[in-house]
Amino acid sequence: MTALASRTVTALSLAGIFLKELVVSSVAVARQVLGEKDAIAPAILAVPVDLRTRAGVTTLANCVTLTPGTTSLHVSEDMSTLYIHVLDAPSGDEVIAGIKQTFEARIKEIEG
């Protein structure tokens, strides 16, 4: 498979993962808003970023922001850390690992 074809397949995989996360997160936020009485644990987290390009970091920040319940707040000057707000983060480490394993891993593959 050529590099372009491989990147295209990975980009489609990223789109699919994003759509899945969009649905799952939308349901979770709707449950909180519509009356599920569980306590939420909002947090601001520093996500270490291992991407090489501004486009990659921007794509990661946009994926995070477009997923309900999370918002990108700031990217460090050296682009090594993305600060995010999470509506419900009982475990910050799990949230960070989820972002890195889903969105960042695919974006890294696309970067080449």
Backbone as numpy.savetxt, mean C-alpha at the origin, in Angstrom:
# Nx Ny Nz CAx CAy CAz Cx Cy Cz
10.15 -15.23 -21.89 9.30 -14.06 -21.89 10.20 -12.81 -21.89
9.87 -11.85 -22.70 10.67 -10.62 -22.78 10.47 -9.78 -21.52
11.37 -8.84 -21.32 11.29 -7.97 -20.14 10.00 -7.16 -20.16
9.62 -6.67 -21.33 8.38 -5.89 -21.43 7.16 -6.75 -21.10
7.13 -7.95 -21.61 6.00 -8.85 -21.33 5.95 -9.19 -19.84
7.11 -9.43 -19.24 7.17 -9.74 -17.82 6.67 -8.57 -16.98
7.08 -7.36 -17.35 6.63 -6.17 -16.62 5.13 -5.95 -16.79
4.62 -6.24 -17.97 3.19 -6.09 -18.23 2.39 -7.06 -17.36
2.84 -8.30 -17.28 2.16 -9.29 -16.45 2.20 -8.85 -14.99
3.34 -8.34 -14.54 3.46 -7.88 -13.16 2.56 -6.67 -12.90
2.47 -5.77 -13.86 1.59 -4.60 -13.72 0.13 -5.04 -13.61
-0.26 -6.03 -14.40 -1.63 -6.56 -14.30 -1.85 -7.24 -12.96
-0.83 -7.92 -12.46 -0.91 -8.54 -11.13 -1.09 -7.46 -10.06
-0.32 -6.37 -10.17 -0.45 -5.26 -9.22 -1.85 -4.67 -9.27
-2.40 -4.51 -10.46 -3.76 -3.98 -10.60 -4.78 -4.90 -9.93
-4.61 -6.19 -10.11 -5.51 -7.15 -9.48 -5.42 -7.12 -7.96
-4.20 -7.05 -7.46 -4.00 -6.97 -6.01 -4.60 -5.68 -5.46
-4.40 -4.58 -6.19 -4.97 -3.32 -5.75 -6.49 -3.40 -5.68
-7.12 -3.98 -6.70 -8.58 -4.11 -6.71 -9.08 -4.96 -5.54
-8.36 -6.04 -5.26 -8.73 -6.89 -4.11 -8.62 -6.10 -2.82
-7.50 -5.39 -2.63 -7.31 -4.59 -1.42 -8.35 -3.48 -1.32
-8.73 -2.92 -2.45 -9.76 -1.88 -2.48 -11.08 -2.41 -1.94
-11.49 -3.58 -2.37 -12.75 -4.17 -1.92 -12.67 -4.54 -0.44
-11.61 -5.24 -0.05 -11.46 -5.68 1.34 -11.43 -4.47 2.29
-10.67 -3.46 1.94 -10.57 -2.26 2.78 -11.88 -1.48 2.81
-12.56 -1.41 1.69 -13.85 -0.71 1.66 -14.85 -1.36 2.60
-14.90 -2.67 2.60 -15.80 -3.39 3.50 -15.42 -3.14 4.96
-14.14 -3.17 5.27 -13.69 -2.95 6.65 -14.03 -1.53 7.12
-13.81 -0.54 6.28 -14.13 0.84 6.65 -15.64 1.00 6.79
-16.40 0.42 5.88 -17.87 0.51 5.96 -18.38 -0.10 7.26
-17.81 -1.21 7.67 -18.23 -1.83 8.95 -17.97 -0.90 10.12
-16.83 -0.23 10.12 -16.53 0.71 11.20 -17.50 1.88 11.19
-17.77 2.41 10.02 -18.64 3.58 9.90 -20.09 3.24 10.23
-20.55 2.09 9.81 -21.95 1.73 9.96 -22.29 1.06 11.28
-21.35 1.05 12.20 -21.74 0.66 13.53 -21.08 -0.51 14.18
-20.12 -1.15 13.56 -19.41 -2.19 14.28 -18.72 -1.53 15.46
-18.95 -2.02 16.64 -18.51 -1.31 17.85 -17.09 -1.66 18.31
-16.36 -2.40 17.52 -14.98 -2.71 17.89 -14.16 -1.43 17.95
-13.28 -1.37 18.92 -12.39 -0.21 19.03 -11.39 -0.25 17.88
-11.11 0.91 17.34 -10.12 0.98 16.28 -8.80 1.45 16.88
-7.73 1.17 16.18 -6.39 1.55 16.64 -5.70 2.33 15.52
-6.03 3.62 15.38 -5.38 4.40 14.33 -3.89 4.58 14.65
-3.10 4.75 13.59 -1.66 4.89 13.80 -1.03 5.62 12.62
0.08 6.26 12.91 0.94 6.80 11.86 2.18 5.91 11.85
2.48 5.36 10.68 3.57 4.39 10.55 4.61 4.87 9.56
5.85 4.49 9.80 6.95 4.76 8.88 7.25 3.47 8.13
6.99 3.49 6.83 7.21 2.30 6.00 8.54 2.47 5.28
9.52 1.60 5.56 10.78 1.68 4.82 10.55 1.32 3.35
11.08 2.13 2.45 10.85 1.95 1.02 12.14 1.48 0.35
12.03 0.41 -0.42 13.18 -0.15 -1.13 13.07 0.04 -2.64
12.37 1.06 -3.07 12.20 1.32 -4.50 13.28 2.28 -4.98
13.60 2.21 -6.28 14.72 2.99 -6.82 14.31 4.28 -7.50
13.07 4.37 -7.96 12.69 5.52 -8.77 11.60 6.34 -8.11
11.53 7.61 -8.50 10.44 8.47 -8.01 9.09 7.93 -8.47
9.04 7.42 -9.69 7.79 6.86 -10.20 7.34 5.67 -9.35
8.29 4.84 -8.93 7.96 3.70 -8.08 7.42 4.13 -6.73
8.09 5.10 -6.11 7.66 5.61 -4.81 6.30 6.28 -4.93
6.10 7.04 -6.00 4.82 7.70 -6.24 3.71 6.67 -6.43
3.99 5.62 -7.16 3.00 4.57 -7.38 2.63 3.90 -6.05
3.64 3.62 -5.23 3.39 3.02 -3.92 2.53 3.95 -3.07
2.89 5.22 -3.01 2.12 6.19 -2.22 0.68 6.28 -2.72
0.49 6.26 -4.02 -0.86 6.32 -4.57 -1.66 5.06 -4.26
-1.04 3.90 -4.34 -1.75 2.66 -3.99 -2.21 2.69 -2.54
-1.35 3.19 -1.66 -1.70 3.28 -0.24 -2.85 4.27 -0.05
-2.74 5.45 -0.66 -3.75 6.48 -0.48 -5.09 6.08 -1.07
-5.10 5.40 -2.19 -6.35 5.02 -2.85 -7.03 3.83 -2.19
-6.36 3.18 -1.25 -6.96 2.07 -0.51 -7.66 2.66 0.71
-8.97 2.45 0.85 -9.70 3.03 1.99 -9.08 2.63 3.34
-9.02 3.59 4.24 -8.48 3.33 5.58 -7.01 3.65 5.71
-6.35 4.00 4.61 -4.93 4.37 4.66 -4.70 5.63 3.84
-3.76 6.44 4.29 -3.42 7.66 3.57 -1.92 7.89 3.64
-1.31 8.20 2.52 0.10 8.58 2.51 0.20 10.01 3.02
1.12 10.24 3.94 1.28 11.57 4.51 2.49 12.30 3.98
3.61 11.57 3.85 4.87 12.23 3.49 5.87 11.18 3.03
6.74 11.59 2.14 7.87 10.76 1.73 9.13 11.50 2.14
10.05 10.79 2.78 11.29 11.44 3.21 12.06 11.97 2.01
12.90 12.96 2.24 13.67 13.59 1.16 14.47 12.58 0.34
15.03 11.56 1.00 15.84 10.56 0.30 15.00 9.41 -0.26
13.68 9.52 -0.15 12.72 8.53 -0.66 12.89 7.15 -0.02
13.42 7.10 1.19 13.63 5.81 1.83 12.52 5.45 2.82
11.64 6.41 3.13 10.58 6.17 4.09 9.29 6.84 3.63
8.21 6.09 3.69 6.88 6.60 3.39 6.11 6.62 4.70
5.62 7.77 5.09 4.83 7.90 6.31 3.36 7.80 5.92
2.64 6.93 6.63 1.23 6.70 6.31 0.38 6.79 7.58
-0.89 7.13 7.39 -1.87 7.05 8.46 -2.76 5.86 8.15
-2.99 5.05 9.18 -3.83 3.86 9.04 -5.00 3.99 10.01
-6.22 3.79 9.52 -7.40 3.89 10.36 -7.40 2.85 11.47
-6.99 1.64 11.15 -7.00 0.57 12.15 -5.76 -0.29 11.97
-4.83 -0.16 12.91 -3.57 -0.91 12.83 -3.25 -1.55 14.18
-3.94 -2.66 14.51 -3.62 -3.33 15.78 -2.14 -3.74 15.84
-1.56 -4.04 14.67 -0.13 -4.37 14.60 0.49 -3.58 13.44
1.27 -2.58 13.80 1.94 -1.77 12.78 2.86 -2.59 11.90
3.54 -3.56 12.51 4.47 -4.41 11.75 3.73 -5.21 10.67
2.53 -5.68 10.98 1.75 -6.43 10.00 1.29 -5.54 8.85
0.90 -4.31 9.16 0.49 -3.37 8.12 1.65 -3.08 7.19
2.82 -2.81 7.76 4.01 -2.51 6.96 4.38 -3.72 6.10
4.38 -4.91 6.70 4.70 -6.12 5.95 3.71 -6.34 4.81
2.43 -6.07 5.05 1.42 -6.23 4.01 1.66 -5.30 2.83
2.01 -4.04 3.12 2.28 -3.07 2.05 3.51 -3.51 1.25
4.54 -3.95 1.95 5.78 -4.34 1.27 5.59 -5.61 0.44
4.81 -6.57 0.96 4.63 -7.85 0.26 3.65 -7.75 -0.90
2.71 -6.83 -0.83 1.73 -6.73 -1.90 2.16 -5.68 -2.91
2.03 -4.43 -2.54 2.28 -3.34 -3.49 3.76 -3.18 -3.84
4.61 -3.04 -2.83 6.02 -2.73 -3.11 6.72 -3.84 -3.89
6.45 -5.08 -3.56 7.11 -6.19 -4.26 6.81 -6.16 -5.76
5.54 -5.88 -6.12 5.19 -5.82 -7.54 5.79 -4.61 -8.22
5.78 -3.48 -7.53 6.36 -2.26 -8.11 7.85 -2.45 -8.34
8.54 -3.13 -7.43 9.97 -3.43 -7.61 10.21 -4.24 -8.87
9.35 -5.23 -9.10 9.49 -6.06 -10.32 9.29 -5.22 -11.57
8.34 -4.30 -11.52 8.07 -3.45 -12.68 9.26 -2.52 -12.93
9.87 -2.02 -11.85 11.04 -1.14 -12.00 12.18 -1.85 -12.72
12.26 -3.16 -12.51 13.30 -3.93 -13.18 14.56 -4.09 -12.40
